[in-house]
Amino acid sequence: MLKRITQLLSVFFAAGALTLMVNTIALASAAPIQVHSYDEVDSRLHDAMTNHTEQIQMEVFAPATDINKSIGDIRAKLYHFGDYSAFTHKYISWEWDKFSSEHFSITFSITYFETAEQAAYVDQVARKTVSEITTPQMDEHQKVKVIHDWIVSKLEYDYDLNQYSAYAGLVDPYKTVCQGYSLLASKMFDYAGIKNKIIFGYLKNNEKTTHSWNLVQLDDLWYHVDLTWDDTSNSYTYYNLTDEQIKLSRTWNPEYYPAASSEYREELKKKHKAGKNGLDFLRLGQLYRSIYKQSVND
């Protein structure tokens, strides 16, 4: 028996508020890609987002007992890729035709917070800015710091909750919400050669309110950095924190993200102490003082 179901989901990071809407829509057909597992559906859908594809059709050879739930789970997991592509989509809709218990076709339609041209502009600005504010002599610690400071100095939080993209933060009036901050940071960290992830979670005092921020890897250790909250608090309170430190204000699913267990302040002190020369001592001492407002020797 042929079944046809169309579902539309939208997600907004409105002050972190998560909104879900379900409607019926009409979709056009497309040449199908054959896949043989739901994991492959997940991967192909993420690839489509990376390429800013607006529609993709798949022929799926996998259990079709509860398609809607399986696809809904995939859609929720997309954020856990933790990259720019996963966080730029605005809506995903899908329509499926079931042929047998192990065979169905599905068509996804995707809309984005940015147009392809706007995404290209973000890419251009991020690449150019990183080349201007970093130097070959900088280590990864300094690069994260200057990128953090540049974004915080340029962007403003959109308290009207209208803008969600990195692009919105780069054009007048330069306002966006946490999603835009973390997207732009991720793009700039990428160009600086800093391994990073965008992390998706919930505020601890209101678990219906979603929030996004970044993870960065420095000297093989992971740290949380929340540029949005550093900007709105005009501080480094949420700069390079451990899981234990940042979980005082939020929750997330640790299954999808690397653990952050080393305290950055102490790691920076150890790095300063092990400095190879006077320049290292000076550079690391200045970095420590700029973040913690005291001498590394205090």
N, C-alpha and C positions, 0 to 999 in steps of 0.2 A: 504494500500500500504506500502511495506517495504522500508524504507529509511536507508541508511548507510552513515555516515559522520565520517571522522577521522580528528582530529585537533591536532596540536602540538604547544605548547607554551613554550618558554624558557625565563627565567628572570635572568638577571645578574645585580649585584650591582657594575658595573664597574665604579668606582669613583662615584657611584650612578647612572650611566647611565642605563636606562631601555631599553632593547632590546626585541622585540617581533618577532618571526618567525613562519610562518605557513607552514606545510608540510603534506604530506600523509604518513602514516606508516601502517604496518601490525601488528595486535595484536593477541595473542593467547587467547583461551577461558578459562574461569575459572568458578567454581561453584558460582552462583549468590547469593547475600544477598538481601533479600526483604526489601525495604524501602518505606515509604508512604508520603514523603515530600522532598522538596529540602533542607530543614534544616537538615534532617536526612542524606541526601547525603553528605552534608558539614561535619557533625560530623563523619560519617564513613570514609570519605576520610582523615580527620585529624587523626583519630585513626590508619589508615593504615600507615601514615607517622610516627607516634610515634613508630610503630613497624618495621619501615624500610621496609615495604612491597613494592614489586616492581610491583605487579599487583593485582587489585581488580575488581570484576565484581558485578554489582548490577542490580536487577530487580526493576524498579521504577514505583510506582503507583501514578502518579502526572501529572498535565497538561503538555502535550507534544507539545504545540503550537509553542514554540520557544526554543527548547532544547539547541541549541548551545549558545544562549545568556544567558540562565539560568545557564548553567554549567560554562560559562565564568565568570559570576558574582560570582559564588561560588569560583572559582579559585582565583579571585582577593581578595576575603574576607578571604582566608586562612591565609594571613599574619596578620590579625587582631586578631587571636588567641593569638599572641604576645609571643609565646613560642619557644623553641628550634626546635621542630618538624616542625613547620610551615616554618621555615627559612632555613632548610637544604635541601629542594628539589631543584633540578636543572631544570628538565623538568617534565611537566605533559602532557600526550597525552590521548585522549579519542576517543572511537568509539561507536556509538549508533545505535540501531535498533528500529525503531518505530513500535509498533503493533496496537495502537489505540490512540485516543486523550488523554487518561489517563493512558497509559501503554507503557513503553519502557524499553529496557535493555541497559546498558552502561558498558563499560570496560575501566578502567583507567590503564595506565602504568606510573610508576613514576621512575625517576632516581634522584640520590642525589649527592650533592657536596662531600659527604664522603661515603666510603663503611661502611658496618655494623661493620667491624673490626676497622676502623678508628674512628667511632662514639663511640665504646666501649673504645677505648684508651682515647678519650677526656673525657669520663665519669670517667675513672680511674684516670687520672691526676687531673681533677677538684676536685674529692672527696679527693684524697690524699693531694693536695695542700691546700685546705680549712682546713683540719685537722691540717696541719702544721703551717699555718700562723694565725690561729685564736685560741683563748683560751676560755674556759667556762666563764671566768671572763669578757670577752668583751661584750659590748652591740651591738645592730644592727648598730648603727652609726659607731662604730669602725670597725666592720666587713666589711661594705661597703667600707670604706676607705682603708683597707689593701688589699682587693680584687682589687679595682681600681688600687692601686699603684703597686701591683704585675703584673697585666696584662700590664700596661703601661711600666713597666720596662723590661718585657720579649718580648713583641711583637713589630714588626716594620710594618709600613704601606707599602703595596705592591703598589708602584707607577707604576709598570708595569701592574697592574690590571689583574693578572693571577689567583690569589688565593682568594677564597671566604669563606672558611670553617674555623671553629675553629681549626680543626686538623692541617691545614697549619700553624697556628700560634704557634703550639706546637712542630713542628719539623723543623730541619734546612732547610732554613735560617730564620725561625720564622717570616714569613711575610704573611699578609692577608689584606683584605680591611675591611671597616666598618662592613660588615656582619659578618666576622669572629670575630672581637672584641666583637660585641654585643652578638653573640652566646656564646662565652666563658664566658663572664660576666654573662649572664643569667644562664648558667649551674652552675657556682660557687656561684652565689647568691642563687640558689635553695639549694645547699648543705649547705650553711650557714644559711638557714631558713629565708631568706629575700624574701618577696613577691615582684615579679618583672614582667615586661613585656618588650618584644622587640617592639620597635615602628618603624613604616615605614612611611617615608614622603619624602618631596622634598626640595631641597635647594631654598631659597627664591629668590636668584638672578638668578636662572635658574631652572624653574619649570619642566623641562624635566629631571633633574638630581635627581635621587633618593638617599636616605640616610637612614641608620638605626642606632638607638642608644637605650638606655635603660630607663625604668622608674623603680624606686624603692620606696617601701613604708617604711617609718620610723615613728614610733609613730603614725600610722594611717594616715599619710600625704604622698602624692605622690610627687616625684621630678624627673626631667629629669637629666640623667647623660650620657655624650657623651665621652666615653673613647678614641675613635679614635681622636677626635679633641683635647682632653687634651694631648694625646700623641704627636700629630704633632705640637702642640703649646708649649709643655713642661710647662704646667700650670694646674691650677684648674679652668680655665675660664668657663668650661662647666660642672661643678660639682654641682649636686643637685640644679637645676634651676627650676623656676616656668614656667608655660606656657608663661606668658608675657615676661619673660627674654629670653627664648630660641626661641620664635617665631620671634625674630629679624633676625634670620639667616635661618629659615626653616618653612615649613608648613606641616600639617598633618590633618587627619580627626578626629576631637575631639569626634565624635560619637562613635568611637571604643575604646577609651582610657580614663582612669580616669583623672579627672582634677588635675592639680598641681598648687595650688593657694597660698601656704604659702612660704614666703621667708626663705630659710634654715638658712641664717646667723642670722636672728632674732630669729628663733626657737631655734637655738643652744645657743644663748645668754640667752634666757628664761630658757632653760634646765640647763644651768650652774648656773644661779641664784637660781634655785630651788634645786640645788644639796643637797643630804641628809647628806653628810659628806665631810671631807677634801679630801678624795680620789676621790670623784665625781668631786669636784672643780678642782683638779689637772688634772684628766683624760680629762674632757671636755674642760678645758683651753688649754691643749696641742693639742687636736683635732682641736679646733678653730684656734689656731696659725699656725698649720701645713697647713691649707687650705688657710687662709686669710692673713698670714704673718704679723699678728699684734696681740696684746693682746686682749682677749675678753673684757677687761675693757676700751679699747680705744674708 
